[in-house]
Amino acid sequence: MPHINDPVMYVQDRPQCDPDQIRIIHVGMGASGLLAAHKAKKMLSNYELVCYEKNDTIGGTWFVYLDAALSDDGC
């Protein structure tokens, strides 16, 4: 093979059908973020899940607006 010593050509030493690890990025850890993390753990393998949340804890809108939800008038 004439290209075997060519540094531009690179042939990996593994089958091409081996699945690569995927990286899942989820913004927000409210209801949808928690569900995404749960389903990824339950249904996937060979993945990395990265979740970004602006607050110090999970909960999303429920956590941010908890005082309004618990008020007497519900607003």
Secondary structure in CASP SS format (residue, H / E / C, confidence):
PFRMAT SS
TARGET T0000
AUTHOR 0000-0000-0000
METHOD secondary structure of the structure
MODEL  1
M C 1.00
P C 1.00
H C 1.00
I C 1.00
N C 1.00
D C 1.00
P C 1.00
V C 1.00
M C 1.00
Y C 1.00
V C 1.00
Q C 1.00
D C 1.00
R C 1.00
P C 1.00
Q C 1.00
C C 1.00
D C 1.00
P C 1.00
D C 1.00
Q C 1.00
I E 1.00
R E 1.00
I E 1.00
I E 1.00
H E 1.00
V E 1.00
G C 1.00
M C 1.00
G C 1.00
A H 1.00
S H 1.00
G H 1.00
L H 1.00
L H 1.00
A H 1.00
A H 1.00
H H 1.00
K H 1.00
A H 1.00
K H 1.00
K H 1.00
M H 1.00
L C 1.00
S C 1.00
N C 1.00
Y E 1.00
E E 1.00
L E 1.00
V E 1.00
C E 1.00
Y E 1.00
E C 1.00
K C 1.00
N C 1.00
D C 1.00
T C 1.00
I C 1.00
G C 1.00
G H 1.00
T H 1.00
W H 1.00
F H 1.00
V H 1.00
Y C 1.00
L H 1.00
D H 1.00
A H 1.00
A H 1.00
L C 1.00
S C 1.00
D C 1.00
D C 1.00
G C 1.00
C C 1.00
END
